[in-house]
Amino acid sequence: MDNSKINDSVGNQKSVTFFKSKWFYKISLTLIGVIGGYLYYYFIGCSTGSCPLKSNPWLMMAWGGLMAYLLTDLALSYFKK
């Protein structure tokens, strides 16, 4: 039997289980939160520059990513029950 076919099926099985894992959801939704934080900065933001969070795109991206991660973790723990 060809060993490369066995190795390919094991590798594909690991990648499929990663996409079903909780880490995939946490990472992907956190990245969506980071993008959402930047979009919030870009479209709404703070025009005067006196707002500590809204005037800095890096802080808004970190805030959006943190909120998305926490909400994802909360939702996954809620639906796990």
For each residue, the residues with C-beta under 8 A, 3 or more apart:
1: 5 6
2: 5 6
3: 6 7
4: 7 8
5: 1 2 8 9
6: 1 2 3 9 10
7: 3 4 10 11
8: 4 5 11 12
9: 5 6 12 13
10: 6 7 13 14
11: 7 8 14 15
12: 8 9 15 16
13: 9 10 16 17
14: 10 11 17 18
15: 11 12 18 19
16: 12 13 19 20
17: 13 14 20 21
18: 14 15 21 23 24
19: 15 16 24
20: 16 17 24
21: 17 18 24 25
22: 25 26 76
23: 18 26 27
24: 18 19 20 21 27 28
25: 21 22 28 29 72 76
26: 22 23 29 30 69 72 73 76
27: 23 24 30 31
28: 24 25 31 32
29: 25 26 32 33 68 69 71 72
30: 26 27 33 34 65 68 69 72
31: 27 28 34 35 65
32: 28 29 35 36 68
33: 29 30 36 37 64 65 66 67 68 69
34: 30 31 37 38 61 62 64 65 68
35: 31 32 38 39 64
36: 32 33 39 40 64 68
37: 33 34 40 41 60 61 62 63 64 65
38: 34 35 41 42 57 60 61 64
39: 35 36 42 43
40: 36 37 43 44 45 54 60 64
41: 37 38 44 45 54 56 57 60 61
42: 38 39 45 57
43: 39 40
44: 40 41 54
45: 40 41 42 51 54 55 60
46: 49 50 51 54 55
47:
48: 51 55
49: 46 55
50: 46 55
51: 45 46 48 54 55
52: 55 56 59
53: 56 59 60 63
54: 40 41 44 45 46 51 60
55: 45 46 48 49 50 51 52
56: 41 52 53 59 60
57: 38 41 42 60 61
58: 61 62
59: 52 53 56 62 63
60: 37 38 40 41 45 53 54 56 57 63 64
61: 34 37 38 41 57 58 64 65
62: 34 37 58 59 65 66
63: 37 53 59 60 66 67
64: 33 34 35 36 37 38 40 60 61 67 68
65: 30 31 33 34 37 61 62 68 69
66: 33 62 63 69 70
67: 33 63 64 70 71
68: 29 30 32 33 34 36 64 65 71 72
69: 26 29 30 33 65 66 72 73
70: 66 67 73 74
71: 29 67 68 74 75
72: 25 26 29 30 68 69 75 76
73: 26 69 70 76 77
74: 70 71 77 78
75: 71 72 78 79
76: 22 25 26 72 73 79 80
77: 73 74 80 81
78: 74 75 81
79: 75 76
80: 76 77
81: 77 78
